[in-house]
Amino acid sequence: MRQAFRVKLTIFRRLVIGYLIILAMLMAVSASMLFELDNFNEITQSILKVDNQLLENEKKMSDALLSQILYEKKYLIIHDDALYDQFLIAKMDFNKAFQNSLTLAADDDEKKKMLTMIHSSFKQYQSVFEQEVELIRSGKKYTLDKHSQMKEKAVNAIMDELKNIKAYSQNHTYEQIRRLETAMADAKKTAGLFVVAALVLGLLISLVITRSITKPLSSVINKTRDVSNGILKGDLKVASPPELGDLSKAFNMMCERLKKLDYMKSDFYAMMSHELRTPLTSIREGTNLMLEGAAGEPNANQIKLLRIISEESNRLINLVNSLMDLSKMEAGMMVFNFGCHDITPLIKRAALEVAPLAASKQIKMETTISDKLSCIKMDDEKIMQALRNLLGNALKFTPEGGSVKIAVSNSGGSVRIAISDTGPGIPQENLGMIFEKFQQAQYHMQHNIKGTGLGLALAKNIVTAHGGKIWAESIVGEGSSFIFSLPV
């Protein structure tokens, strides 16, 4: 069975490979520039060492030939051997320049052909003059015009070919310059393309490497947010880079352990709640029987103590009931009886229930309910429980002489319920934690306002189970608003 093998590169290796690719592109650009510079150098050297040297040699041969003609004419008139010697020196200068030109034209057949014709005409010129010298030295007569014509013909041929060489070298120089211009234009174009390609490829490589790192990091960040919101599913799937893959495995393991710990905690709450409810109920009922005189008529002090015991028993029973309800909801065992109901009667009923407490603290209660509220699919008893918790929370934290407002209205595809108070308010940094169980804003604790931290957590679970949302808005020193919306 064939198994696909996939190399998973670490972040370090990805960065190193990316840098190496970018370095390779820079080296390619540099190599291209060096190649073009070498081409420029070759063309420049051709102009300087060949064409310019040929032009200089052409001038030297022309000067040497003109010097020979001058000395030759003078010698034919006065027959002075010193002039003949000067003629030979000019001949040597001509031959030296000719040999240099022949060496430079080794790779150019056209130049070699012209130099060969110059050499042939030059030999003919030398031969005719040497004949004249021999005739003069032997005292023999000869035809001057005939020899002059032969020399003139040879000299004209030499001068014509020298002009041809000069013109040819100049044209070749112009061609090399045009070639240099073309090469420079091509080099600019090539360099531009290389630079653009390098930038684009470098950008793509950077984006790919960055994306390969940031995308799994985003998954880890999102999963961290889920964990902070109480979602403990160990379903984080990050395979690459290996460092983040290992982090993903450790994160999933942590989620599983947190989930087990949460289950253990919920089970503990449920067990303790169940075990505490029976003795607390017995204490409450026994206290009530004693207040009713079942064990004899109690005196005033006994009645006072028994009432305190009864109130505290009721408070503990309510706490145990809240713990049990919260444990059931978190375990998904709470049964909801959904039906289409109008929330208005629940709002009025909840306000009526807390009215005595509000009156005892001289807190003003205001209720504003919009007309024609939409019907909500809800479990009215559970929503009533959430309303009691939110209203009780608002009255608890509102000082004497304050006010609590209830506002109900349609909001898009939902019904919005807002309960506002004039309490001490909640700092912004605590707003995200107040709906967690056993959590209470630090500001409230500083003002010695006690609470179990279960009421808001229970309300959040009830609203969430109905598909709604719940949140808080607050300004320290001015009060708080607890708002939830239920879909219609």
Secondary structure, 3 states (H helix, E strand, C coil): CCCCCCCCCCHHHHHHHHHHHHHHHHHHHHHHHHHHHHHHHHHHHHHHHHHHHHHHHHHHHHHHHHHHHHHHHHHHHHCCHHHHHHHHHHHHHHHHHHHHHHHHCCCCHHHHHHHHHHHHHHHHHHHHHHHHHHHHHHCCCCCHHHHHHHHHHHHHHHHHHHHHHHHHHHHHHHHHHHHHHHHHHHHHHHHHHHHHHHHHHHHHHHHHHHHHHHHHHHHHHHHHHHHHCCCCCCCCCCCCCHHHHHHHHHHHHHHHHHHHHHHHHHHHHHHHHHHHHHHHHHHHHHHHHHHCCCCCCCCHHHHHHHHHHHHHHHHHHHHHHHHHHHHHHHCCCCCCCCEEECCHHHHHHHHHHHHHHHHHCCCEEEEEECCCCCCEEECHHHHHHHHHHHHHHHHHHCCCCCEEEEEEEEECCEEEEEEEECCCCCCHHHCCCCCCCCCCCHHHHHCCCCCCCCHHHHHHHHHHHCCCEEEEEEECCCEEEEEEEEEC
